[in-house]
Amino acid sequence: MNITPKYVWTQNNEAIEVTIYNIYGINKANIKHFIQITPIFFNLNFSPYLFQIDFENEIDPFHIKLIIINKKEIKFIFPKKIKK
């Protein structure tokens, strides 16, 4: 059974920030194996956790920032796609 981890999110005109709590074992070396991203969807599947976001507006999937705060907290910064 999948568990949705605890998280908080904020947004401003430039980006959406999501901090995920109490998720153990992820590091910069292995995170790329657990995420899938498109301009309108984000998926983190790290057993037993499943975390998914459907974005209302497109983000820039090539400039996402990952910050590992400590052994159990990670933050993603999703820059919003600039409309031309």
C-alpha positions in Angstrom: 0.0 0.0 0.0 1.4 3.4 -1.0 1.7 6.2 1.6 1.5 9.9 0.7 4.3 11.6 2.7 3.7 14.7 4.7 4.4 17.9 2.7 3.9 21.6 2.5 4.0 23.8 -0.5 4.2 27.5 -1.3 4.2 29.4 -4.6 5.0 32.8 -5.9 5.1 34.3 -9.4 8.4 32.5 -10.2 8.2 29.1 -8.7 6.4 26.4 -6.7 8.3 25.1 -3.6 7.4 21.7 -2.1 9.0 20.3 1.0 8.5 16.6 1.8 8.9 15.4 5.3 9.7 12.0 7.0 10.9 10.3 3.8 14.0 8.3 4.6 16.8 7.0 2.3 16.7 9.5 -0.6 20.0 11.2 -1.6 21.3 13.0 -4.6 22.8 9.8 -6.0 19.6 7.8 -6.1 16.8 10.3 -6.5 16.9 10.3 -10.3 15.7 6.7 -10.2 12.5 7.6 -8.3 11.2 10.7 -10.1 9.3 11.3 -13.3 8.6 14.8 -14.5 6.8 16.5 -17.4 5.8 20.2 -17.7 2.5 19.4 -16.0 3.2 16.4 -13.8 5.6 15.3 -11.1 5.9 11.8 -9.6 8.1 10.6 -6.7 7.7 6.9 -6.2 10.0 5.7 -3.4 8.5 2.7 -1.7 6.4 2.8 0.4 5.8 6.5 -0.6 4.0 7.8 -3.6 3.8 11.5 -4.1 2.2 13.0 -7.2 1.5 16.6 -8.3 -0.6 17.8 -11.2 0.4 21.3 -12.0 -2.3 23.8 -13.1 0.1 25.6 -15.3 3.3 24.4 -16.9 6.6 24.4 -15.1 10.1 24.3 -16.5 11.1 20.6 -16.0 14.8 21.2 -17.0 15.5 23.7 -14.2 14.1 22.0 -11.1 16.2 22.4 -8.0 16.5 19.7 -5.3 17.7 20.6 -1.8 18.3 17.7 0.6 17.7 19.5 4.0 18.6 16.5 6.1 18.2 12.7 6.1 14.4 12.9 6.2 13.5 16.2 4.4 13.8 17.2 0.8 12.7 20.3 -1.0 11.9 20.7 -4.7 11.7 24.1 -6.4 9.8 24.0 -9.6 10.3 27.1 -11.7 7.1 28.2 -13.6 7.4 28.3 -17.3 7.5 31.8 -18.6 4.8 32.6 -21.1 5.9 34.5 -24.2 
